[in-house]
Amino acid sequence: MTFKQRDVMAGLQRQIRLLENHYHSLRRQFRVLRCQFENDPTHEWDDFTPAEVDDLVRLNQRLENLEHHLRAVGRQECARLNARVADPNDPLDDYEIDATLHFIMREEDPDFDDGDDNFLTQRDVSLKYDESNLADGVDHRETVIPFPGRLNEMPHCWLFHDLYDHSYGLEQPALSLQDCLRVGQIWVDIAVRHQAMLDIATGAWRQPEAPT
């Protein structure tokens, strides 16, 4: 197989993946659109039972705990990998630590499909250098929004705020508070990527450049 043939096949594979992602996005959009017809959006923040408010409070608490876990993992991995980058005998040049969070609907949800991933949305978070808002001790609650019950009186962690307030395209939409209640599990995928440069002429690993 020639390089050009491999390149064409790789391009087709990428297009297939894009089509699959688009298919799942359309299914999610259909569910959202159906909910908009079935529910009156003017009552988005009002029609919650005390039990539902408790469930949203619990979700906020679970996400806050997740933030502390992710930040601890990031700090632990950074400390270990920074030492490797600083070691002149180690080929490691740089690294990235990323977490992908898939928010999965409850199995008892009417739209749950055994043949689907059942992702309501996802979030991508960098765990390198403590640059994110995770576990920053800040109340990220939108004060201009009248949240129901206790949600209007307690701090909102970053992940909870990000979940209902920010949309990052079709694959990572914001969730209404009603859809937040549909979240049953969060699939946490943490990836550490090692980066190094191998010089073909010398066969040596290129050492990281010293900071200026």
N, C-alpha and C positions, 0 to 999 in steps of 0.2 A: 504494500500500500504506500502510495506516495504521500509526501507532506501535504500537497494540495487536496488529495482525497480525504486524508484525515481531518484537514481543516473544514472541508465541506460537511463531513459527518458530524464533527463537533458542533458546527453551526446548526445542523438539523436537530441535534439533541437539545441544544439550548432553546430552540424554538418550541420543541415539544414540551419542555419544562415550563416555558412561558405560557403555552396554551393550557397546561394543567393548572397553573396558578390562576390564569384568567377564568377558567371554569369554576374553581372554588370561590373566586371573588364574586362571580355572578350569582352563585348560590347564596352567598352571604348577603349580597345586595337585595336579592329577592326576599330573603327572610326579613331584612330591615324594612323594605318597602311594604311588605304585608303587615308588619306590626304597625306601621304608620297609618294604614287604612283601618286597622282594627282598633287602635287606641287613639284617644284624643290628645294630641301633643300639648294642648294648653294646660293639661293636668300633669305634665311630666314630673314636676317636683312635689306635687301635693298628694296624690292618691297612693299613699303607702300606709300599710298597717303597722302597728307597733312591732310585730314580728319581722316584717320586712326591713324596718329601720334597724332592728337588732342585727339582721343579717348583713346589712351594709356596713354597720359599725364593725362587725366581725371581719369583714373583708378588708377594711382599712387596717385593722390590727394585724391581720395575717400578712398583708403587704408590707407593713412596717417591720415586722419580724423578718420577712424576706430581704428587705433592704439591708438590715444589719448582717444577715448571713452573706449576702453578696459582697458587701464592703469588706467583711472579714476575709473572704476568699481572695478578693482582689489584693488586699494588703499582704496576705501570706504569699501569694504567687509573685507579686512584684518584688518583695524582699528576696525571694529565692532567685528570681531571674535577673534582678539587678546585679547580684553578686556574680552571676555567670557572665553577664555582659562586660563587667569590669575586669574579668579574668583574661589576661592576654593569651592564655593557653586554651581558652574555650572559643570555638568558632561562632558561638551565638552573637549575632550583631544587634538584634532588636527583637521585640515580641509584641503581641497584642493579646489582650484578655477580654473576651466579649461574652456576654450572656444574652441568650434569646429566650424570652418568656412567651409561651403559648398559653393563652387563656381559653380553657376548654369548657364547653357547656356541660351541665349536669346530665347524667344519663336519663333522668326522669323528665327532661325537657321534651316537649312535644316535637321539636325539630331534631332531636338527637337521631343520628343515622349511624348504624353499626358499620356501614361501608365508607364512612367519611371520617376525616380527622376531627371534625366538630370544633374547629378553632373559631372562636368569636373574634379574636384579634391577636396581635402579637406585639411585643416590644423588644427592641434591641438596645442593650445597655453596655457601654464600655466600663470595664472594671479596672482600668489602668490609671494610676496616679491620682485616685480619688477626685477625678474631674467631674463626676456626675453629682446629682442632687441627692443621692441615696443616703439615708440616715444622717441628714444634715441638721436635724433638730429644728427645722423651720416648719411653721404651719403654712402649708400650701393651699389652704382652703380659699376659694374665691368668695370674698366677703360680699360681693354684689349679688350673689345668687342665694336665694332663700332655701336652703336645704331643709329637708324634713326632719323634725324631731331633734334627737341628740346630735345628728350630723351637722347641725347648724351651730353647735356649741363646742365641738371638739376639734383638735388639730387634725388635718388631713396630711398623710405622708405623701411624698412625691409620686410614688407609683400609683396611688389611688387618684390623686389629682390628674396625673398624666393620662390615666385610663379614661376618665370621663370628660376631660377638657381638651385633649390634643388628638388630632388626626394626622397620620403620616401616610396617606394614600390608601388605595384599595385594600392592600394586605394588612394595614395597621390602622383601621379606623378607630375613632373614639367610640366608647360605649355609653349609651344612656344609663341612667341609674337603674332603669328597669332591666336592661341587658346585663348590668353588673350583677344583678340578682341571679342571672342564669349561669354565672361562672361556678363550676363545681371543682375544677382542678386547675393547677398551673404547671405546665411542663417546663422545667428549668434546664436549659442546655448551656453549659459553660464550656467555651472552647479557648484553649491556650495555643496560640500560633507562634512557633519558633521561626525566626528569620535569620538567614545567613547567606553570605555571598562566596561562591567558590570560583577562584580564578583558573580558567582552563589552561593558560600558558604555563603557569607555575605549579598548578595542582594544590596551591595553598588556599586556606580560608582567608578572606579579606577581613582584616580587623576593623572594629568599629572606629569611626573618627572621634578623636577627643573633642569634648565640648569646648566651644570658644568662649 
